Amino acid sequence: MYILILIFILVSILFNIFLVLFDNKLKKLEKQIIFLFEKRTNLVPTLYEITKEYLTKHNEVFDGIINLRKIEFSNYEEWFIEKINNEIQIHHELNFIFKVINKNPKIQNNWKYLLIKDLFLENSSQIWKKIELYKNIIKKINFLIILKNWTIIWIFINIKKRTEI
């Protein structure tokens, strides 16, 4: 009987350690995703300057993304999901900007624009790979948290379910 109790305690401790490590991995991944979003979004002023001479209603094209960047700067310490939602809106604005820019054939020969466009595409690719990984980890950790809540382990460790994107 004592052996079963000892085994249960040992398994509980190991499960707690695993859950804490898994949660820390998720927090690191969140920081990486935010860094990649900021890296991509910081390219917007360069794109703004490069396209200034090619677009007729330049300020109107960039108005939406400028407002979203102001929100990003004013809420720097916001919750991860809110930050992701803001970055998704920025992504949609960037898609709009690139559609407008691609209608202008003169800019397609500008090497600065082509370089910035490649950087945007590379950063976006990295971001969405990390987000897919994040979604998979969220599903796993939420399942483990449900298991934790069915046992007495929930008393010892305070990790809450995460919101899925």
N, CA, C and O of each residue as an XYZ file, in Angstrom:
660
protein
N       0.822     -1.193      0.000
C       0.000      0.000      0.000
C       0.868      1.260      0.000
O       0.603      2.211     -0.735
N       1.916      1.249      0.842
C       2.806      2.403      0.909
C       3.562      2.588     -0.402
O       3.882      3.708     -0.802
N       3.833      1.495     -1.045
C       4.540      1.565     -2.320
C       3.656      2.244     -3.372
O       4.155      3.032     -4.176
N       2.374      1.955     -3.378
C       1.460      2.599     -4.318
C       1.354      4.097     -4.059
O       1.333      4.900     -4.992
N       1.288      4.458     -2.800
C       1.228      5.879     -2.443
C       2.529      6.571     -2.839
O       2.507      7.689     -3.354
N       3.637      5.926     -2.606
C       4.933      6.483     -2.984
C       5.058      6.622     -4.508
O       5.579      7.620     -5.005
N       4.584      5.631     -5.227
C       4.603      5.693     -6.693
C       3.698      6.816     -7.187
O       4.063      7.540     -8.113
N       2.536      6.967     -6.588
C       1.619      8.035     -6.967
C       2.253      9.407     -6.715
O       2.147     10.302     -7.553
N       2.895      9.568     -5.592
C       3.545     10.844     -5.264
C       4.683     11.119     -6.244
O       4.850     12.249     -6.704
N       5.450     10.104     -6.557
C       6.558     10.263     -7.488
C       6.054     10.637     -8.890
O       6.603     11.527     -9.540
N       5.016      9.955     -9.339
C       4.427     10.265    -10.644
C       3.843     11.684    -10.642
O       3.969     12.405    -11.631
N       3.218     12.077     -9.556
C       2.661     13.427     -9.454
C       3.754     14.483     -9.537
O       3.602     15.496    -10.219
N       4.846     14.239     -8.842
C       5.959     15.197     -8.867
C       6.553     15.289    -10.274
O       6.827     16.386    -10.762
N       6.748     14.157    -10.917
C       7.288     14.144    -12.273
C       6.332     14.820    -13.261
O       6.764     15.544    -14.158
N       5.051     14.578    -13.089
C       4.058     15.218    -13.956
C       4.084     16.733    -13.772
O       4.005     17.482    -14.745
N       4.196     17.183    -12.518
C       4.285     18.622    -12.244
C       5.506     19.230    -12.914
O       5.418     20.285    -13.543
N       6.633     18.570    -12.778
C       7.864     19.075    -13.378
C       7.706     19.150    -14.899
O       8.064     20.150    -15.521
N       7.169     18.088    -15.482
C       6.955     18.068    -16.927
C       6.021     19.192    -17.366
O       6.281     19.856    -18.369
N       4.954     19.405    -16.636
C       3.984     20.442    -16.982
C       4.602     21.834    -16.877
O       4.351     22.683    -17.733
N       5.390     22.076    -15.864
C       6.054     23.372    -15.702
C       7.051     23.599    -16.836
O       7.115     24.696    -17.390
N       7.823     22.580    -17.184
C       8.783     22.706    -18.277
C       8.076     22.947    -19.613
O       8.532     23.743    -20.433
N       6.981     22.263    -19.815
C       6.198     22.424    -21.035
C       5.630     23.841    -21.116
O       5.620     24.454    -22.184
N       5.160     24.352    -19.987
C       4.626     25.707    -19.934
C       5.729     26.732    -20.211
O       5.494     27.724    -20.902
N       6.915     26.500    -19.682
C       8.038     27.403    -19.947
C       8.419     27.389    -21.431
O       8.752     28.428    -22.001
N       8.370     26.220    -22.043
C       8.647     26.114    -23.478
C       7.632     26.931    -24.270
O       7.985     27.592    -25.247
N       6.396     26.883    -23.853
C       5.346     27.633    -24.526
C       5.572     29.141    -24.379
O       5.366     29.892    -25.332
N       5.986     29.577    -23.211
C       6.262     31.008    -23.003
C       7.424     31.478    -23.867
O       7.397     32.591    -24.393
N       8.444     30.641    -24.017
C       9.568     30.993    -24.891
C       9.116     31.091    -26.340
O       9.547     31.979    -27.076
N       8.253     30.184    -26.741
C       7.725     30.214    -28.105
C       6.891     31.471    -28.337
O       6.950     32.058    -29.417
N       6.118     31.888    -27.340
C       5.345     33.131    -27.448
C       6.283     34.313    -27.667
O       6.007     35.176    -28.501
N       7.378     34.357    -26.933
C       8.341     35.449    -27.092
C       8.966     35.429    -28.484
O       9.177     36.480    -29.089
N       9.262     34.235    -28.991
C       9.827     34.132    -30.340
C       8.842     34.631    -31.388
O       9.223     35.338    -32.321
N       7.584     34.264    -31.234
C       6.561     34.701    -32.188
C       6.421     36.218    -32.158
O       6.353     36.856    -33.208
N       6.377     36.793    -30.969
C       6.270     38.250    -30.850
C       7.486     38.929    -31.463
O       7.354     39.950    -32.138
N       8.681     38.366    -31.231
C       9.893     38.927    -31.818
C       9.819     38.902    -33.344
O      10.169     39.883    -34.000
N       9.365     37.786    -33.906
C       9.260     37.682    -35.366
C       8.227     38.658    -35.928
O       8.445     39.261    -36.979
N       7.101     38.813    -35.226
C       6.103     39.793    -35.664
C       6.694     41.203    -35.641
O       6.512     41.971    -36.586
N       7.396     41.537    -34.569
C       7.981     42.872    -34.471
C       9.062     43.078    -35.529
O       9.197     44.168    -36.085
N       9.824     42.029    -35.800
C      10.857     42.113    -36.836
C      10.228     42.408    -38.196
O      10.741     43.229    -38.956
N       9.120     41.740    -38.497
C       8.434     41.975    -39.767
C       7.794     43.366    -39.797
O       7.895     44.080    -40.795
N       7.149     43.739    -38.719
C       6.446     45.018    -38.680
C       7.424     46.192    -38.705
O       7.077     47.274    -39.178
N       8.625     45.993    -38.207
C       9.621     47.072    -38.232
C      10.134     47.366    -39.639
O      10.845     48.350    -39.847
N       9.782     46.529    -40.596
C      10.147     46.787    -41.988
C       9.168     47.754    -42.669
O       9.443     48.244    -43.765
N       8.040     48.024    -42.029
C       7.013     48.879    -42.629
C       7.532     50.290    -42.934
O       7.257     50.792    -44.024
N       8.269     50.961    -42.029
C       8.755     52.306    -42.381
C       9.657     52.311    -43.624
O       9.625     53.257    -44.411
N      10.453     51.262    -43.796
C      11.298     51.170    -44.981
C      10.440     51.032    -46.233
O      10.706     51.684    -47.242
N       9.419     50.193    -46.172
C       8.503     50.036    -47.298
C       7.787     51.354    -47.594
O       7.565     51.709    -48.751
N       7.436     52.059    -46.541
C       6.774     53.365    -46.677
C       7.657     54.330    -47.462
O       7.191     54.994    -48.387
N       8.931     54.405    -47.090
C       9.847     55.332    -47.755
C      10.146     54.931    -49.201
O      10.244     55.790    -50.077
N      10.289     53.633    -49.447
C      10.606     53.156    -50.794
C       9.458     53.439    -51.760
O       9.689     53.804    -52.912
N       8.236     53.273    -51.297
C       7.082     53.399    -52.193
C       6.542     54.821    -52.305
O       5.595     55.064    -53.054
N       7.124     55.746    -51.582
C       6.622     57.117    -51.552
C       6.509     57.740    -52.950
O       5.515     58.399    -53.256
N       7.504     57.538    -53.779
C       7.513     58.180    -55.094
C       6.704     57.422    -56.143
O       6.487     57.936    -57.240
N       6.257     56.208    -55.824
C       5.560     55.392    -56.818
C       4.035     55.409    -56.670
O       3.327     55.142    -57.641
N       3.525     55.714    -55.496
C       2.079     55.661    -55.248
C       1.496     57.066    -55.205
O       2.104     57.978    -54.644
N       0.311     57.243    -55.802
C      -0.306     58.566    -55.836
C      -0.984     58.912    -54.513
O      -0.812     60.021    -54.009
N      -1.744     57.992    -53.947
C      -2.420     58.240    -52.661
C      -1.679     57.461    -51.569
O      -2.242     56.602    -50.890
N      -0.432     57.789    -51.437
C       0.481     57.055    -50.558
C       0.013     57.045    -49.103
O      -0.002     55.992    -48.466
N      -0.365     58.194    -48.580
C      -0.778     58.282    -47.171
C      -2.050     57.482    -46.902
O      -2.195     56.890    -45.832
N      -2.969     57.461    -47.864
C      -4.208     56.699    -47.682
C      -3.945     55.196    -47.676
O      -4.602     54.453    -46.946
N      -2.996     54.752    -48.478
C      -2.667     53.328    -48.541
C      -2.061     52.863    -47.215
O      -2.361     51.767    -46.741
N      -1.219     53.692    -46.628
C      -0.514     53.309    -45.406
C      -1.225     53.751    -44.130
O      -0.725     53.490    -43.036
N      -2.372     54.411    -44.238
C      -3.069     54.942    -43.062
C      -3.474     53.842    -42.076
O      -3.281     53.998    -40.870
N      -4.030     52.736    -42.571
C      -4.489     51.660    -41.691
C      -3.361     51.019    -40.909
O      -3.496     50.771    -39.711
N      -2.253     50.749    -41.574
C      -1.140     50.087    -40.895
C      -0.454     51.030    -39.898
O       0.050     50.585    -38.867
N      -0.436     52.308    -40.203
C       0.146     53.270    -39.262
C      -0.673     53.314    -37.975
O      -0.115     53.357    -36.878
N      -2.001     53.304    -38.112
C      -2.855     53.299    -36.919
C      -2.666     52.021    -36.102
O      -2.644     52.071    -34.872
N      -2.529     50.878    -36.774
C      -2.305     49.625    -36.057
C      -0.949     49.612    -35.365
O      -0.817     49.052    -34.276
N       0.057     50.218    -35.978
C       1.377     50.305    -35.336
C       1.330     51.201    -34.105
O       2.029     50.948    -33.124
N       0.505     52.249    -34.153
C       0.344     53.105    -32.972
C      -0.265     52.305    -31.828
O       0.148     52.444    -30.676
N      -1.248     51.468    -32.148
C      -1.860     50.608    -31.127
C      -0.816     49.658    -30.562
O      -0.771     49.422    -29.355
N       0.022     49.115    -31.435
C       1.066     48.187    -31.007
C       2.037     48.855    -30.038
O       2.421     48.259    -29.032
N       2.436     50.097    -30.340
C       3.364     50.796    -29.467
C       2.725     51.230    -28.159
O       3.389     51.237    -27.123
N       1.450     51.592    -28.186
C       0.805     52.064    -26.967
C       0.501     50.918    -26.005
O       0.457     51.131    -24.793
N       0.292     49.706    -26.524
C      -0.008     48.546    -25.681
C       1.142     47.547    -25.731
O       0.932     46.376    -26.045
N       2.346     47.999    -25.426
C       3.519     47.142    -25.591
C       3.480     45.914    -24.682
O       3.945     44.847    -25.082
N       2.947     46.037    -23.491
C       2.928     44.928    -22.532
C       1.582     44.216    -22.503
O       1.168     43.728    -21.453
N       0.900     44.151    -23.631
C      -0.424     43.547    -23.651
C      -0.337     42.023    -23.673
O       0.729     41.452    -23.903
N      -1.442     41.396    -23.436
C      -1.558     39.946    -23.412
C      -1.267     39.369    -24.789
O      -1.550     40.013    -25.799
N      -0.715     38.184    -24.843
C      -0.242     37.563    -26.076
C      -1.331     37.466    -27.148
O      -1.079     37.805    -28.305
N      -2.523     37.013    -26.792
C      -3.594     36.832    -27.774
C      -4.005     38.169    -28.385
O      -4.251     38.248    -29.588
N      -4.081     39.223    -27.567
C      -4.423     40.542    -28.090
C      -3.345     41.034    -29.055
O      -3.646     41.642    -30.082
N      -2.102     40.766    -28.714
C      -0.993     41.163    -29.578
C      -1.056     40.403    -30.907
O      -0.823     40.985    -31.966
N      -1.365     39.118    -30.851
C      -1.492     38.312    -32.070
C      -2.637     38.846    -32.936
O      -2.494     38.948    -34.155
N      -3.764     39.184    -32.317
C      -4.895     39.725    -33.088
C      -4.520     41.030    -33.783
O      -4.899     41.252    -34.933
N      -3.780     41.893    -33.092
C      -3.322     43.139    -33.703
C      -2.363     42.842    -34.859
O      -2.439     43.481    -35.908
N      -1.471     41.881    -34.670
C      -0.524     41.528    -35.729
C      -1.224     40.901    -36.931
O      -0.782     41.083    -38.065
N      -2.300     40.174    -36.698
C      -3.067     39.604    -37.808
C      -3.718     40.730    -38.617
O      -3.767     40.666    -39.845
N      -4.214     41.754    -37.931
C      -4.762     42.909    -38.651
C      -3.671     43.623    -39.444
O      -3.906     44.064    -40.569
N      -2.478     43.736    -38.859
C      -1.347     44.327    -39.572
C      -1.016     43.488    -40.805
O      -0.695     44.029    -41.862
N      -1.097     42.168    -40.663
C      -0.834     41.269    -41.788
C      -1.819     41.526    -42.934
O      -1.424     41.556    -44.099
N      -3.086     41.710    -42.606
C      -4.093     41.988    -43.638
C      -3.820     43.343    -44.312
O      -3.990     43.484    -45.523
N      -3.403     44.319    -43.528
C      -3.057     45.626    -44.099
C      -1.845     45.508    -45.026
O      -1.799     46.137    -46.083
N      -0.870     44.699    -44.622
C       0.301     44.493    -45.470
C      -0.083     43.826    -46.789
O       0.437     44.184    -47.846
N      -0.993     42.860    -46.723
C      -1.467     42.226    -47.956
C      -2.109     43.259    -48.882
O      -1.874     43.251    -50.091
N      -2.921     44.148    -48.303
C      -3.552     45.209    -49.090
C      -2.494     46.116    -49.712
O      -2.578     46.451    -50.893
N      -1.503     46.510    -48.921
C      -0.452     47.403    -49.417
C       0.309     46.742    -50.568
O       0.586     47.386    -51.580
N       0.643     45.469    -50.418
C       1.378     44.794    -51.487
C       0.520     44.622    -52.740
O       1.049     44.653    -53.852
N      -0.780     44.444    -52.585
C      -1.652     44.372    -53.771
C      -1.657     45.700    -54.514
O      -1.609     45.729    -55.744
N      -1.715     46.794    -53.773
C      -1.698     48.114    -54.395
C      -0.355     48.358    -55.067
O      -0.299     48.851    -56.194
N       0.722     48.015    -54.377
C       2.064     48.255    -54.926
C       2.300     47.413    -56.177
O       2.900     47.893    -57.138
N       1.838     46.170    -56.177
C       2.083     45.280    -57.321
C       1.346     45.706    -58.584
O       1.659     45.227    -59.673
N       0.373     46.596    -58.450
C      -0.320     47.112    -59.637
C       0.504     48.172    -60.359
O       0.175     48.562    -61.479
N       1.577     48.638    -59.715
C       2.440     49.648    -60.307
C       3.667     48.955    -60.914
O       4.515     48.458    -60.172
N       3.775     48.913    -62.237
C       4.886     48.179    -62.869
C       6.257     48.824    -62.662
O       7.273     48.133    -62.734
N       6.305     50.123    -62.408
C       7.596     50.790    -62.238
C       8.335     50.305    -60.988
O       9.560     50.188    -60.988
N       7.594     50.032    -59.950
C       8.235     49.638    -58.686
C       8.803     48.222    -58.752
O       9.677     47.873    -57.959
N       8.326     47.421    -59.667
C       8.794     46.032    -59.778
C      10.269     45.953    -60.172
O      10.893     44.906    -59.998
N      10.832     47.028    -60.694
C      12.249     47.056    -61.074
C      13.136     47.655    -59.987
O      14.359     47.666    -60.125
N      12.545     48.141    -58.932
C      13.313     48.758    -57.855
C      13.902     47.659    -56.973
O      13.162     46.886    -56.365
N      15.216     47.587    -56.903
C      15.879     46.519    -56.144
C      15.630     46.655    -54.647
O      15.601     45.646    -53.941
N      15.450     47.874    -54.143
C      15.163     48.059    -52.708
C      13.802     47.449    -52.362
O      13.642     46.774    -51.345
N      12.835     47.707    -53.233
C      11.502     47.144    -53.007
C      11.542     45.619    -53.048
O      10.938     44.953    -52.206
N      12.249     45.076    -54.020
C      12.329     43.613    -54.143
C      12.997     42.988    -52.912
O      12.594     41.916    -52.461
N      14.002     43.652    -52.383
C      14.667     43.161    -51.178
C      13.718     43.188    -49.978
O      13.625     42.213    -49.233
N      13.020     44.300    -49.796
C      12.072     44.420    -48.675
C      10.946     43.405    -48.819
O      10.517     42.804    -47.834
N      10.468     43.213    -50.039
C       9.400     42.240    -50.277
C       9.867     40.838    -49.887
O       9.123     40.091    -49.253
N      11.095     40.480    -50.261
C      11.644     39.172    -49.881
C      11.774     39.033    -48.364
O      11.503     37.968    -47.809
N      12.188     40.111    -47.697
C      12.287     40.064    -46.234
C      10.921     39.870    -45.587
O      10.783     39.106    -44.632
N       9.915     40.562    -46.106
C       8.554     40.386    -45.595
C       8.096     38.939    -45.769
O       7.550     38.338    -44.844
N       8.323     38.386    -46.956
C       7.889     37.009    -47.224
C       8.628     36.002    -46.341
O       8.024     35.056    -45.836
N       9.919     36.205    -46.159
C      10.697     35.301    -45.309
C      10.231     35.361    -43.854
O      10.056     34.330    -43.204
N      10.034     36.577    -43.356
C       9.569     36.726    -41.967
C       8.170     36.150    -41.784
O       7.888     35.503    -40.775
N       7.301     36.381    -42.750
C       5.934     35.847    -42.653
C       5.944     34.326    -42.657
O       5.174     33.698    -41.931
N       6.796     33.741    -43.455
C       6.911     32.282    -43.493
C       7.356     31.728    -42.137
O       6.800     30.746    -41.646
N       8.351     32.363    -41.546
C       8.827     31.929    -40.227
C       7.731     32.093    -39.168
O       7.560     31.234    -38.304
N       7.012     33.178    -39.244
C       5.949     33.442    -38.262
C       4.892     32.348    -38.311
O       4.512     31.805    -37.274
N       4.413     32.023    -39.510
C       3.315     31.067    -39.597
C       3.760     29.656    -39.235
O       2.953     28.860    -38.755
N       5.032     29.334    -39.457
C       5.550     28.031    -38.991
C       5.530     27.974    -37.468
O       5.133     26.967    -36.882
N       5.958     29.053    -36.836
C       5.959     29.103    -35.362
C       4.533     29.081    -34.813
O       4.282     28.473    -33.773
N       3.613     29.729    -35.491
C       2.230     29.746    -35.018
C       1.618     28.351    -35.125
O       0.864     27.947    -34.240
N       1.921     27.619    -36.171
C       1.434     26.231    -36.285
C       1.988     25.375    -35.148
O       1.263     24.571    -34.561
N       3.260     25.546    -34.842
C       3.861     24.836    -33.715
C       3.182     25.234    -32.406
O       2.908     24.389    -31.555
N       2.916     26.529    -32.258
C       2.247     27.038    -31.059
C       0.858     26.421    -30.901
O       0.470     26.029    -29.801
N       0.116     26.337    -31.998
C      -1.228     25.744    -31.937
C      -1.164     24.283    -31.493
O      -1.987     23.840    -30.692
N      -0.197     23.543    -32.008
C      -0.055     22.132    -31.615
C       0.315     21.996    -30.143
O      -0.215     21.133    -29.444
N       1.211     22.836    -29.680
C       1.617     22.780    -28.271
C       0.462     23.174    -27.367
O       0.284     22.581    -26.303
N      -0.324     24.161    -27.770
C      -1.490     24.589    -26.976
C      -2.464     23.428    -26.788
O      -2.966     23.204    -25.687
N      -2.724     22.698    -27.860
C      -3.638     21.556    -27.742
C      -3.112     20.536    -26.747
O      -3.873     20.011    -25.934
N      -1.824     20.252    -26.805
C      -1.225     19.263    -25.899
C      -1.237     19.749    -24.457
O      -1.588     19.000    -23.545
N      -0.855     20.995    -24.256
C      -0.785     21.490    -22.879
C      -2.177     21.627    -22.276
O      -2.348     21.384    -21.082
N      -3.169     22.007    -23.062
C      -4.535     22.079    -22.536
C      -5.048     20.696    -22.142
O      -5.758     20.560    -21.146
N      -4.695     19.677    -22.912
C      -5.066     18.309    -22.548
C      -4.393     17.895    -21.242
O      -5.029     17.290    -20.379
N      -3.111     18.219    -21.097
C      -2.398     17.880    -19.857
C      -2.955     18.647    -18.660
O      -2.978     18.129    -17.543
N      -3.392     19.853    -18.887
C      -3.985     20.640    -17.795
C      -5.318     20.033    -17.371
O      -5.653     20.032    -16.187
N      -6.079     19.516    -18.335
C      -7.327     18.823    -17.989
C      -7.019     17.594    -17.126
O      -7.703     17.333    -16.136
N      -5.991     16.851    -17.509
C      -5.578     15.698    -16.695
C      -5.162     16.126    -15.296
O      -5.510     15.487    -14.303
N      -4.418     17.208    -15.238
C      -3.964     17.732    -13.938
C      -5.157     18.111    -13.068
O      -5.143     17.870    -11.861
N      -6.174     18.694    -13.660
C      -7.340     19.139    -12.897
C      -8.192     17.964    -12.410
O      -8.955     18.124    -11.458
N      -8.086     16.812    -13.023
C      -8.817     15.629    -12.564
C      -8.144     14.954    -11.382
O      -8.746     14.110    -10.719
N      -6.930     15.313    -11.125
C      -6.191     14.704    -10.017
C      -6.013     15.730     -8.916
O      -6.499     16.857     -9.004
N      -5.314     15.320     -7.894
C      -5.058     16.216     -6.766
C      -3.883     17.155     -7.059
O      -3.555     18.015     -6.241
N      -3.264     16.993     -8.204
C      -2.103     17.802     -8.570
C      -2.466     19.276     -8.699
O      -1.611     20.138     -8.492
N      -3.705     19.580     -9.033
C      -4.100     20.970     -9.249
C      -3.862     21.835     -8.026
O      -3.752     23.055     -8.144
N      -3.781     21.223     -6.851
C      -3.527     21.980     -5.626
C      -2.099     22.520     -5.609
O      -1.850     23.617     -5.108
N      -1.172     21.753     -6.153
C       0.244     22.086     -6.045
C       0.769     23.004     -7.146
O       1.765     23.702     -6.954
N       0.121     23.002     -8.262
C       0.638     23.771     -9.389
C      -0.488     24.608     -9.991
O      -1.616     24.142    -10.150
N      -0.155     25.844    -10.319
C      -1.168     26.772    -10.813
C      -0.869     27.143    -12.272
O      -0.326     28.211    -12.556
N      -1.227     26.254    -13.173
C      -1.124     26.536    -14.604
C      -2.528     26.443    -15.164
O      -3.213     25.435    -14.990
N      -2.950     27.499    -15.836
C      -4.317     27.533    -16.359
C      -4.326     27.191    -17.843
O      -3.309     27.285    -18.529
N      -5.499     26.792    -18.318
C      -5.657     26.485    -19.737
C      -5.349     27.736    -20.553
O      -5.615     28.861    -20.130
N      -4.788     27.506    -21.722
C      -4.448     28.593    -22.626
C      -5.529     28.753    -23.668
O      -6.206     27.790    -24.028
N      -5.691     29.963    -24.151
C      -6.634     30.249    -25.209
C      -6.000     29.856    -26.540
O      -4.860     30.215    -26.834
N      -6.764     29.110    -27.335
C      -6.243     28.716    -28.642
C      -6.446     29.845    -29.635
O      -7.409     30.608    -29.558
N      -5.520     29.928    -30.562
C      -5.577     30.981    -31.579
C      -6.463     30.509    -32.710
O      -6.659     31.235    -33.685
